[in-house]
């Protein structure tokens, strides 16, 4: 069983549970204050990006993602 689980909420955020770190584009880590559960914005409307602030509900964001098998990765040349 993995140490981290990411769940896609219908019409909502990505929820991360477990042991994880979140870094910005420069590699600096966000201070998560010991949190082991956090939600990341998927709608693009959060005032606290990359974290969810509930804007998806106020903006009517709609997206339902069902689990599926991905094709194998393309070979690296």
PyMOL Python script that loads the backbone (N, CA, C, O; Angstrom):
from pymol import cmd

cmd.read_pdbstr("""\
ATOM      1  N   UNK A   1       0.846  -1.188   0.000  1.00  0.00           N
ATOM      2  CA  UNK A   1       0.000   0.000   0.000  1.00  0.00           C
ATOM      3  C   UNK A   1       0.883   1.239   0.000  1.00  0.00           C
ATOM      4  O   UNK A   1       1.801   1.336   0.814  1.00  0.00           O
ATOM      5  N   UNK A   2       0.622   2.208  -0.913  1.00  0.00           N
ATOM      6  CA  UNK A   2       1.451   3.414  -0.966  1.00  0.00           C
ATOM      7  C   UNK A   2       1.254   4.287   0.270  1.00  0.00           C
ATOM      8  O   UNK A   2       0.227   4.214   0.945  1.00  0.00           O
ATOM      9  N   UNK A   3       2.266   5.120   0.553  1.00  0.00           N
ATOM     10  CA  UNK A   3       2.193   6.044   1.680  1.00  0.00           C
ATOM     11  C   UNK A   3       1.360   7.276   1.368  1.00  0.00           C
ATOM     12  O   UNK A   3       0.985   8.015   2.278  1.00  0.00           O
ATOM     13  N   UNK A   4       1.066   7.506   0.097  1.00  0.00           N
ATOM     14  CA  UNK A   4       0.316   8.685  -0.318  1.00  0.00           C
ATOM     15  C   UNK A   4      -0.841   8.256  -1.205  1.00  0.00           C
ATOM     16  O   UNK A   4      -0.691   7.396  -2.073  1.00  0.00           O
ATOM     17  N   UNK A   5      -1.999   8.869  -0.974  1.00  0.00           N
ATOM     18  CA  UNK A   5      -3.177   8.601  -1.802  1.00  0.00           C
ATOM     19  C   UNK A   5      -3.680   9.937  -2.332  1.00  0.00           C
ATOM     20  O   UNK A   5      -3.810  10.899  -1.576  1.00  0.00           O
ATOM     21  N   UNK A   6      -3.962   9.996  -3.633  1.00  0.00           N
ATOM     22  CA  UNK A   6      -4.538  11.189  -4.256  1.00  0.00           C
ATOM     23  C   UNK A   6      -5.904  10.803  -4.799  1.00  0.00           C
ATOM     24  O   UNK A   6      -6.025   9.867  -5.590  1.00  0.00           O
ATOM     25  N   UNK A   7      -6.933  11.529  -4.371  1.00  0.00           N
ATOM     26  CA  UNK A   7      -8.300  11.268  -4.806  1.00  0.00           C
ATOM     27  C   UNK A   7      -8.807  12.467  -5.596  1.00  0.00           C
ATOM     28  O   UNK A   7      -8.571  13.616  -5.222  1.00  0.00           O
ATOM     29  N   UNK A   8      -9.504  12.190  -6.689  1.00  0.00           N
ATOM     30  CA  UNK A   8     -10.106  13.242  -7.510  1.00  0.00           C
ATOM     31  C   UNK A   8     -11.563  13.379  -7.079  1.00  0.00           C
ATOM     32  O   UNK A   8     -12.353  12.454  -7.265  1.00  0.00           O
ATOM     33  N   UNK A   9     -11.921  14.521  -6.506  1.00  0.00           N
ATOM     34  CA  UNK A   9     -13.305  14.759  -6.072  1.00  0.00           C
ATOM     35  C   UNK A   9     -14.136  15.221  -7.258  1.00  0.00           C
ATOM     36  O   UNK A   9     -13.730  16.126  -7.988  1.00  0.00           O
ATOM     37  N   UNK A  10     -15.289  14.612  -7.453  1.00  0.00           N
ATOM     38  CA  UNK A  10     -16.181  15.074  -8.500  1.00  0.00           C
ATOM     39  C   UNK A  10     -16.515  16.536  -8.251  1.00  0.00           C
ATOM     40  O   UNK A  10     -16.920  16.902  -7.148  1.00  0.00           O
ATOM     41  N   UNK A  11     -16.347  17.369  -9.263  1.00  0.00           N
ATOM     42  CA  UNK A  11     -16.658  18.797  -9.190  1.00  0.00           C
ATOM     43  C   UNK A  11     -15.872  19.512  -8.097  1.00  0.00           C
ATOM     44  O   UNK A  11     -16.313  20.543  -7.590  1.00  0.00           O
ATOM     45  N   UNK A  12     -14.710  18.969  -7.731  1.00  0.00           N
ATOM     46  CA  UNK A  12     -13.937  19.564  -6.652  1.00  0.00           C
ATOM     47  C   UNK A  12     -12.447  19.358  -6.816  1.00  0.00           C
ATOM     48  O   UNK A  12     -11.958  19.144  -7.925  1.00  0.00           O
ATOM     49  N   UNK A  13     -11.719  19.425  -5.696  1.00  0.00           N
ATOM     50  CA  UNK A  13     -10.257  19.427  -5.719  1.00  0.00           C
ATOM     51  C   UNK A  13      -9.625  18.039  -5.796  1.00  0.00           C
ATOM     52  O   UNK A  13     -10.308  17.015  -5.812  1.00  0.00           O
ATOM     53  N   UNK A  14      -8.308  18.048  -5.842  1.00  0.00           N
ATOM     54  CA  UNK A  14      -7.512  16.840  -5.663  1.00  0.00           C
ATOM     55  C   UNK A  14      -7.168  16.765  -4.179  1.00  0.00           C
ATOM     56  O   UNK A  14      -6.603  17.710  -3.629  1.00  0.00           O
ATOM     57  N   UNK A  15      -7.497  15.665  -3.530  1.00  0.00           N
ATOM     58  CA  UNK A  15      -7.236  15.493  -2.097  1.00  0.00           C
ATOM     59  C   UNK A  15      -6.031  14.575  -1.949  1.00  0.00           C
ATOM     60  O   UNK A  15      -6.015  13.468  -2.489  1.00  0.00           O
ATOM     61  N   UNK A  16      -5.026  15.034  -1.220  1.00  0.00           N
ATOM     62  CA  UNK A  16      -3.808  14.258  -0.993  1.00  0.00           C
ATOM     63  C   UNK A  16      -3.781  13.860   0.473  1.00  0.00           C
ATOM     64  O   UNK A  16      -3.946  14.692   1.365  1.00  0.00           O
ATOM     65  N   UNK A  17      -3.567  12.563   0.707  1.00  0.00           N
ATOM     66  CA  UNK A  17      -3.513  12.034   2.069  1.00  0.00           C
ATOM     67  C   UNK A  17      -2.250  11.202   2.232  1.00  0.00           C
ATOM     68  O   UNK A  17      -1.876  10.452   1.331  1.00  0.00           O
ATOM     69  N   UNK A  18      -1.597  11.331   3.372  1.00  0.00           N
ATOM     70  CA  UNK A  18      -0.427  10.502   3.656  1.00  0.00           C
ATOM     71  C   UNK A  18       0.801  11.336   3.907  1.00  0.00           C
ATOM     72  O   UNK A  18       0.729  12.435   4.457  1.00  0.00           O
ATOM     73  N   UNK A  19       1.945  10.790   3.489  1.00  0.00           N
ATOM     74  CA  UNK A  19       3.226  11.471   3.623  1.00  0.00           C
ATOM     75  C   UNK A  19       3.585  12.082   2.275  1.00  0.00           C
ATOM     76  O   UNK A  19       3.698  11.367   1.279  1.00  0.00           O
ATOM     77  N   UNK A  20       3.765  13.398   2.236  1.00  0.00           N
ATOM     78  CA  UNK A  20       4.059  14.069   0.972  1.00  0.00           C
ATOM     79  C   UNK A  20       4.698  15.416   1.234  1.00  0.00           C
ATOM     80  O   UNK A  20       4.650  15.938   2.348  1.00  0.00           O
ATOM     81  N   UNK A  21       5.292  15.967   0.203  1.00  0.00           N
ATOM     82  CA  UNK A  21       5.807  17.331   0.210  1.00  0.00           C
ATOM     83  C   UNK A  21       5.270  17.989  -1.055  1.00  0.00           C
ATOM     84  O   UNK A  21       5.059  17.321  -2.067  1.00  0.00           O
ATOM     85  N   UNK A  22       5.052  19.294  -0.996  1.00  0.00           N
ATOM     86  CA  UNK A  22       4.612  20.059  -2.160  1.00  0.00           C
ATOM     87  C   UNK A  22       5.633  21.166  -2.378  1.00  0.00           C
ATOM     88  O   UNK A  22       5.932  21.935  -1.464  1.00  0.00           O
ATOM     89  N   UNK A  23       6.165  21.244  -3.592  1.00  0.00           N
ATOM     90  CA  UNK A  23       7.204  22.225  -3.909  1.00  0.00           C
ATOM     91  C   UNK A  23       6.737  23.136  -5.037  1.00  0.00           C
ATOM     92  O   UNK A  23       5.922  22.749  -5.874  1.00  0.00           O
ATOM     93  N   UNK A  24       7.278  24.368  -5.041  1.00  0.00           N
ATOM     94  CA  UNK A  24       6.979  25.297  -6.129  1.00  0.00           C
ATOM     95  C   UNK A  24       7.890  24.997  -7.311  1.00  0.00           C
ATOM     96  O   UNK A  24       8.682  24.056  -7.258  1.00  0.00           O
ATOM     97  N   UNK A  25       7.787  25.784  -8.377  1.00  0.00           N
ATOM     98  CA  UNK A  25       8.557  25.539  -9.598  1.00  0.00           C
ATOM     99  C   UNK A  25      10.064  25.619  -9.376  1.00  0.00           C
ATOM    100  O   UNK A  25      10.832  25.004 -10.116  1.00  0.00           O
ATOM    101  N   UNK A  26      10.496  26.374  -8.362  1.00  0.00           N
ATOM    102  CA  UNK A  26      11.925  26.503  -8.067  1.00  0.00           C
ATOM    103  C   UNK A  26      12.421  25.408  -7.132  1.00  0.00           C
ATOM    104  O   UNK A  26      13.612  25.342  -6.828  1.00  0.00           O
ATOM    105  N   UNK A  27      11.512  24.549  -6.675  1.00  0.00           N
ATOM    106  CA  UNK A  27      11.903  23.458  -5.790  1.00  0.00           C
ATOM    107  C   UNK A  27      11.761  23.765  -4.309  1.00  0.00           C
ATOM    108  O   UNK A  27      12.031  22.901  -3.476  1.00  0.00           O
ATOM    109  N   UNK A  28      11.343  24.981  -3.963  1.00  0.00           N
ATOM    110  CA  UNK A  28      11.137  25.337  -2.550  1.00  0.00           C
ATOM    111  C   UNK A  28       9.842  24.691  -2.064  1.00  0.00           C
ATOM    112  O   UNK A  28       8.813  24.749  -2.739  1.00  0.00           O
ATOM    113  N   UNK A  29       9.909  24.075  -0.881  1.00  0.00           N
ATOM    114  CA  UNK A  29       8.737  23.385  -0.347  1.00  0.00           C
ATOM    115  C   UNK A  29       7.816  24.339   0.412  1.00  0.00           C
ATOM    116  O   UNK A  29       8.270  25.237   1.121  1.00  0.00           O
ATOM    117  N   UNK A  30       6.513  24.120   0.245  1.00  0.00           N
ATOM    118  CA  UNK A  30       5.513  24.835   1.022  1.00  0.00           C
ATOM    119  C   UNK A  30       5.554  24.308   2.452  1.00  0.00           C
ATOM    120  O   UNK A  30       5.728  23.109   2.666  1.00  0.00           O
ATOM    121  N   UNK A  31       5.398  25.183   3.417  1.00  0.00           N
ATOM    122  CA  UNK A  31       5.298  24.773   4.810  1.00  0.00           C
ATOM    123  C   UNK A  31       3.883  24.294   5.078  1.00  0.00           C
ATOM    124  O   UNK A  31       2.950  25.096   5.075  1.00  0.00           O
ATOM    125  N   UNK A  32       3.712  23.014   5.306  1.00  0.00           N
ATOM    126  CA  UNK A  32       2.378  22.434   5.467  1.00  0.00           C
ATOM    127  C   UNK A  32       1.976  22.271   6.929  1.00  0.00           C
ATOM    128  O   UNK A  32       0.904  21.738   7.216  1.00  0.00           O
ATOM    129  N   UNK A  33       2.819  22.722   7.855  1.00  0.00           N
ATOM    130  CA  UNK A  33       2.504  22.712   9.291  1.00  0.00           C
ATOM    131  C   UNK A  33       2.075  21.332   9.784  1.00  0.00           C
ATOM    132  O   UNK A  33       1.178  21.214  10.618  1.00  0.00           O
ATOM    133  N   UNK A  34       2.724  20.292   9.261  1.00  0.00           N
ATOM    134  CA  UNK A  34       2.452  18.940   9.730  1.00  0.00           C
ATOM    135  C   UNK A  34       1.207  18.287   9.162  1.00  0.00           C
ATOM    136  O   UNK A  34       0.845  17.187   9.578  1.00  0.00           O
ATOM    137  N   UNK A  35       0.550  18.938   8.226  1.00  0.00           N
ATOM    138  CA  UNK A  35      -0.675  18.353   7.652  1.00  0.00           C
ATOM    139  C   UNK A  35      -0.366  17.047   6.938  1.00  0.00           C
ATOM    140  O   UNK A  35       0.662  16.915   6.276  1.00  0.00           O
ATOM    141  N   UNK A  36      -1.268  16.089   7.082  1.00  0.00           N
ATOM    142  CA  UNK A  36      -1.169  14.822   6.360  1.00  0.00           C
ATOM    143  C   UNK A  36      -2.328  14.674   5.372  1.00  0.00           C
ATOM    144  O   UNK A  36      -2.432  13.660   4.682  1.00  0.00           O
ATOM    145  N   UNK A  37      -3.195  15.681   5.304  1.00  0.00           N
ATOM    146  CA  UNK A  37      -4.293  15.733   4.336  1.00  0.00           C
ATOM    147  C   UNK A  37      -4.379  17.174   3.847  1.00  0.00           C
ATOM    148  O   UNK A  37      -4.361  18.115   4.641  1.00  0.00           O
ATOM    149  N   UNK A  38      -4.472  17.331   2.533  1.00  0.00           N
ATOM    150  CA  UNK A  38      -4.592  18.675   1.953  1.00  0.00           C
ATOM    151  C   UNK A  38      -5.324  18.551   0.619  1.00  0.00           C
ATOM    152  O   UNK A  38      -5.294  17.492  -0.009  1.00  0.00           O
ATOM    153  N   UNK A  39      -5.974  19.619   0.187  1.00  0.00           N
ATOM    154  CA  UNK A  39      -6.673  19.623  -1.096  1.00  0.00           C
ATOM    155  C   UNK A  39      -6.042  20.659  -2.011  1.00  0.00           C
ATOM    156  O   UNK A  39      -5.775  21.790  -1.604  1.00  0.00           O
ATOM    157  N   UNK A  40      -5.809  20.254  -3.257  1.00  0.00           N
ATOM    158  CA  UNK A  40      -5.238  21.137  -4.267  1.00  0.00           C
ATOM    159  C   UNK A  40      -6.321  21.570  -5.249  1.00  0.00           C
ATOM    160  O   UNK A  40      -7.172  20.775  -5.648  1.00  0.00           O
ATOM    161  N   UNK A  41      -6.275  22.843  -5.628  1.00  0.00           N
ATOM    162  CA  UNK A  41      -7.247  23.422  -6.548  1.00  0.00           C
ATOM    163  C   UNK A  41      -7.167  22.740  -7.913  1.00  0.00           C
ATOM    164  O   UNK A  41      -6.084  22.476  -8.435  1.00  0.00           O
ATOM    165  N   UNK A  42      -8.326  22.467  -8.464  1.00  0.00           N
ATOM    166  CA  UNK A  42      -8.420  21.898  -9.801  1.00  0.00           C
ATOM    167  C   UNK A  42      -9.188  22.828 -10.732  1.00  0.00           C
ATOM    168  O   UNK A  42      -9.137  22.667 -11.952  1.00  0.00           O
ATOM    169  N   UNK A  43      -9.903  23.805 -10.161  1.00  0.00           N
ATOM    170  CA  UNK A  43     -10.748  24.672 -10.980  1.00  0.00           C
ATOM    171  C   UNK A  43     -10.026  25.926 -11.460  1.00  0.00           C
ATOM    172  O   UNK A  43     -10.474  26.575 -12.405  1.00  0.00           O
ATOM    173  N   UNK A  44      -8.910  26.271 -10.814  1.00  0.00           N
ATOM    174  CA  UNK A  44      -8.157  27.456 -11.199  1.00  0.00           C
ATOM    175  C   UNK A  44      -8.672  28.757 -10.599  1.00  0.00           C
ATOM    176  O   UNK A  44      -8.135  29.819 -10.913  1.00  0.00           O
ATOM    177  N   UNK A  45      -9.690  28.713  -9.750  1.00  0.00           N
ATOM    178  CA  UNK A  45     -10.294  29.920  -9.200  1.00  0.00           C
ATOM    179  C   UNK A  45      -9.866  30.240  -7.772  1.00  0.00           C
ATOM    180  O   UNK A  45     -10.224  31.300  -7.260  1.00  0.00           O
ATOM    181  N   UNK A  46      -9.111  29.362  -7.113  1.00  0.00           N
ATOM    182  CA  UNK A  46      -8.721  29.570  -5.719  1.00  0.00           C
ATOM    183  C   UNK A  46      -7.882  30.831  -5.550  1.00  0.00           C
ATOM    184  O   UNK A  46      -7.039  31.142  -6.391  1.00  0.00           O
ATOM    185  N   UNK A  47      -8.115  31.548  -4.470  1.00  0.00           N
ATOM    186  CA  UNK A  47      -7.296  32.701  -4.109  1.00  0.00           C
ATOM    187  C   UNK A  47      -6.072  32.256  -3.319  1.00  0.00           C
ATOM    188  O   UNK A  47      -5.238  33.085  -2.957  1.00  0.00           O
ATOM    189  N   UNK A  48      -5.954  30.961  -3.047  1.00  0.00           N
ATOM    190  CA  UNK A  48      -4.866  30.406  -2.244  1.00  0.00           C
ATOM    191  C   UNK A  48      -4.141  29.302  -3.015  1.00  0.00           C
ATOM    192  O   UNK A  48      -3.736  28.299  -2.427  1.00  0.00           O
ATOM    193  N   UNK A  49      -3.975  29.483  -4.333  1.00  0.00           N
ATOM    194  CA  UNK A  49      -3.331  28.463  -5.169  1.00  0.00           C
ATOM    195  C   UNK A  49      -1.966  28.097  -4.613  1.00  0.00           C
ATOM    196  O   UNK A  49      -1.263  28.979  -4.119  1.00  0.00           O
ATOM    197  N   UNK A  50      -1.571  26.859  -4.669  1.00  0.00           N
ATOM    198  CA  UNK A  50      -2.222  25.748  -5.348  1.00  0.00           C
ATOM    199  C   UNK A  50      -3.281  25.061  -4.493  1.00  0.00           C
ATOM    200  O   UNK A  50      -3.818  24.027  -4.893  1.00  0.00           O
ATOM    201  N   UNK A  51      -3.590  25.620  -3.319  1.00  0.00           N
ATOM    202  CA  UNK A  51      -4.506  24.965  -2.392  1.00  0.00           C
ATOM    203  C   UNK A  51      -5.947  25.360  -2.664  1.00  0.00           C
ATOM    204  O   UNK A  51      -6.218  26.474  -3.112  1.00  0.00           O
ATOM    205  N   UNK A  52      -6.866  24.449  -2.393  1.00  0.00           N
ATOM    206  CA  UNK A  52      -8.288  24.679  -2.593  1.00  0.00           C
ATOM    207  C   UNK A  52      -8.828  25.587  -1.491  1.00  0.00           C
ATOM    208  O   UNK A  52      -8.489  25.422  -0.319  1.00  0.00           O
ATOM    209  N   UNK A  53      -9.670  26.547  -1.874  1.00  0.00           N
ATOM    210  CA  UNK A  53     -10.346  27.396  -0.895  1.00  0.00           C
ATOM    211  C   UNK A  53     -11.865  27.313  -1.021  1.00  0.00           C
ATOM    212  O   UNK A  53     -12.580  28.126  -0.437  1.00  0.00           O
ATOM    213  N   UNK A  54     -12.359  26.337  -1.778  1.00  0.00           N
ATOM    214  CA  UNK A  54     -13.803  26.161  -1.952  1.00  0.00           C
ATOM    215  C   UNK A  54     -14.389  26.945  -3.105  1.00  0.00           C
ATOM    216  O   UNK A  54     -15.602  26.913  -3.311  1.00  0.00           O
ATOM    217  N   UNK A  55     -13.560  27.653  -3.867  1.00  0.00           N
ATOM    218  CA  UNK A  55     -14.060  28.453  -4.989  1.00  0.00           C
ATOM    219  C   UNK A  55     -14.799  27.616  -6.016  1.00  0.00           C
ATOM    220  O   UNK A  55     -15.706  28.119  -6.680  1.00  0.00           O
ATOM    221  N   UNK A  56     -14.430  26.348  -6.161  1.00  0.00           N
ATOM    222  CA  UNK A  56     -15.076  25.487  -7.166  1.00  0.00           C
ATOM    223  C   UNK A  56     -16.593  25.449  -6.956  1.00  0.00           C
ATOM    224  O   UNK A  56     -17.353  25.443  -7.925  1.00  0.00           O
ATOM    225  N   UNK A  57     -17.029  25.425  -5.706  1.00  0.00           N
ATOM    226  CA  UNK A  57     -18.465  25.372  -5.426  1.00  0.00           C
ATOM    227  C   UNK A  57     -19.144  26.689  -5.780  1.00  0.00           C
ATOM    228  O   UNK A  57     -20.244  26.690  -6.333  1.00  0.00           O
ATOM    229  N   UNK A  58     -18.506  27.801  -5.468  1.00  0.00           N
ATOM    230  CA  UNK A  58     -19.083  29.117  -5.759  1.00  0.00           C
ATOM    231  C   UNK A  58     -19.110  29.411  -7.260  1.00  0.00           C
ATOM    232  O   UNK A  58     -19.982  30.138  -7.736  1.00  0.00           O
ATOM    233  N   UNK A  59     -18.156  28.848  -8.002  1.00  0.00           N
ATOM    234  CA  UNK A  59     -18.044  29.115  -9.440  1.00  0.00           C
ATOM    235  C   UNK A  59     -18.779  28.098 -10.305  1.00  0.00           C
ATOM    236  O   UNK A  59     -18.881  28.272 -11.520  1.00  0.00           O
ATOM    237  N   UNK A  60     -19.293  27.035  -9.684  1.00  0.00           N
ATOM    238  CA  UNK A  60     -20.024  26.021 -10.449  1.00  0.00           C
ATOM    239  C   UNK A  60     -19.117  25.104 -11.251  1.00  0.00           C
ATOM    240  O   UNK A  60     -19.526  24.578 -12.285  1.00  0.00           O
ATOM    241  N   UNK A  61     -17.875  24.905 -10.779  1.00  0.00           N
ATOM    242  CA  UNK A  61     -16.934  24.026 -11.478  1.00  0.00           C
ATOM    243  C   UNK A  61     -17.529  22.634 -11.611  1.00  0.00           C
ATOM    244  O   UNK A  61     -18.063  22.090 -10.644  1.00  0.00           O
ATOM    245  N   UNK A  62     -17.439  22.055 -12.806  1.00  0.00           N
ATOM    246  CA  UNK A  62     -17.948  20.712 -13.043  1.00  0.00           C
ATOM    247  C   UNK A  62     -16.895  19.879 -13.748  1.00  0.00           C
ATOM    248  O   UNK A  62     -16.399  20.253 -14.811  1.00  0.00           O
ATOM    249  N   UNK A  63     -16.559  18.750 -13.147  1.00  0.00           N
ATOM    250  CA  UNK A  63     -15.626  17.808 -13.755  1.00  0.00           C
ATOM    251  C   UNK A  63     -15.734  16.495 -13.013  1.00  0.00           C
ATOM    252  O   UNK A  63     -15.474  16.427 -11.812  1.00  0.00           O
ATOM    253  N   UNK A  64     -16.115  15.464 -13.721  1.00  0.00           N
ATOM    254  CA  UNK A  64     -16.208  14.137 -13.145  1.00  0.00           C
ATOM    255  C   UNK A  64     -15.163  13.265 -13.830  1.00  0.00           C
ATOM    256  O   UNK A  64     -15.168  13.122 -15.053  1.00  0.00           O
ATOM    257  N   UNK A  65     -14.270  12.686 -13.037  1.00  0.00           N
ATOM    258  CA  UNK A  65     -13.207  11.834 -13.575  1.00  0.00           C
ATOM    259  C   UNK A  65     -13.364  10.427 -13.014  1.00  0.00           C
ATOM    260  O   UNK A  65     -13.344  10.234 -11.798  1.00  0.00           O
ATOM    261  N   UNK A  66     -13.520   9.458 -13.884  1.00  0.00           N
ATOM    262  CA  UNK A  66     -13.604   8.065 -13.454  1.00  0.00           C
ATOM    263  C   UNK A  66     -12.266   7.389 -13.700  1.00  0.00           C
ATOM    264  O   UNK A  66     -11.580   7.681 -14.680  1.00  0.00           O
ATOM    265  N   UNK A  67     -11.901   6.483 -12.803  1.00  0.00           N
ATOM    266  CA  UNK A  67     -10.635   5.760 -12.928  1.00  0.00           C
ATOM    267  C   UNK A  67     -10.628   4.934 -14.215  1.00  0.00           C
ATOM    268  O   UNK A  67     -11.649   4.389 -14.633  1.00  0.00           O
ATOM    269  N   UNK A  68      -9.459   4.860 -14.823  1.00  0.00           N
ATOM    270  CA  UNK A  68      -9.299   4.092 -16.061  1.00  0.00           C
ATOM    271  C   UNK A  68      -7.843   3.676 -16.187  1.00  0.00           C
ATOM    272  O   UNK A  68      -6.977   4.188 -15.479  1.00  0.00           O
ATOM    273  N   UNK A  69      -7.587   2.761 -17.076  1.00  0.00           N
ATOM    274  CA  UNK A  69      -6.220   2.320 -17.350  1.00  0.00           C
ATOM    275  C   UNK A  69      -5.588   3.265 -18.365  1.00  0.00           C
ATOM    276  O   UNK A  69      -6.203   3.594 -19.379  1.00  0.00           O
ATOM    277  N   UNK A  70      -4.373   3.698 -18.095  1.00  0.00           N
ATOM    278  CA  UNK A  70      -3.636   4.509 -19.051  1.00  0.00           C
ATOM    279  C   UNK A  70      -2.860   3.598 -19.996  1.00  0.00           C
ATOM    280  O   UNK A  70      -2.495   2.485 -19.618  1.00  0.00           O
ATOM    281  N   UNK A  71      -2.606   4.055 -21.214  1.00  0.00           N
ATOM    282  CA  UNK A  71      -1.790   3.252 -22.113  1.00  0.00           C
ATOM    283  C   UNK A  71      -0.346   3.247 -21.604  1.00  0.00           C
ATOM    284  O   UNK A  71       0.038   4.131 -20.838  1.00  0.00           O
ATOM    285  N   UNK A  72       0.456   2.265 -22.019  1.00  0.00           N
ATOM    286  CA  UNK A  72       1.850   2.254 -21.615  1.00  0.00           C
ATOM    287  C   UNK A  72       2.562   3.510 -22.067  1.00  0.00           C
ATOM    288  O   UNK A  72       2.200   4.084 -23.094  1.00  0.00           O
ATOM    289  N   UNK A  73       3.572   3.956 -21.324  1.00  0.00           N
ATOM    290  CA  UNK A  73       4.315   5.149 -21.748  1.00  0.00           C
ATOM    291  C   UNK A  73       5.047   4.904 -23.056  1.00  0.00           C
ATOM    292  O   UNK A  73       5.449   3.782 -23.363  1.00  0.00           O
ATOM    293  N   UNK A  74       5.213   5.972 -23.818  1.00  0.00           N
ATOM    294  CA  UNK A  74       5.967   5.872 -25.071  1.00  0.00           C
ATOM    295  C   UNK A  74       7.432   5.633 -24.747  1.00  0.00           C
ATOM    296  O   UNK A  74       7.948   6.183 -23.774  1.00  0.00           O
ATOM    297  N   UNK A  75       8.106   4.822 -25.545  1.00  0.00           N
ATOM    298  CA  UNK A  75       9.526   4.577 -25.296  1.00  0.00           C
ATOM    299  C   UNK A  75      10.343   5.851 -25.448  1.00  0.00           C
ATOM    300  O   UNK A  75      10.081   6.667 -26.331  1.00  0.00           O
ATOM    301  N   UNK A  76      11.330   6.013 -24.585  1.00  0.00           N
ATOM    302  CA  UNK A  76      12.223   7.169 -24.709  1.00  0.00           C
ATOM    303  C   UNK A  76      13.272   6.863 -25.768  1.00  0.00           C
ATOM    304  O   UNK A  76      13.868   5.786 -25.790  1.00  0.00           O
ATOM    305  N   UNK A  77      13.479   7.828 -26.636  1.00  0.00           N
ATOM    306  CA  UNK A  77      14.436   7.621 -27.735  1.00  0.00           C
ATOM    307  C   UNK A  77      15.772   8.188 -27.362  1.00  0.00           C
ATOM    308  O   UNK A  77      16.715   8.117 -28.150  1.00  0.00           O
TER     309      UNK A  77
END
""", "prot")
cmd.dss("prot")
cmd.show_as("cartoon", "prot")
cmd.util.cbc("prot")
cmd.orient("prot")
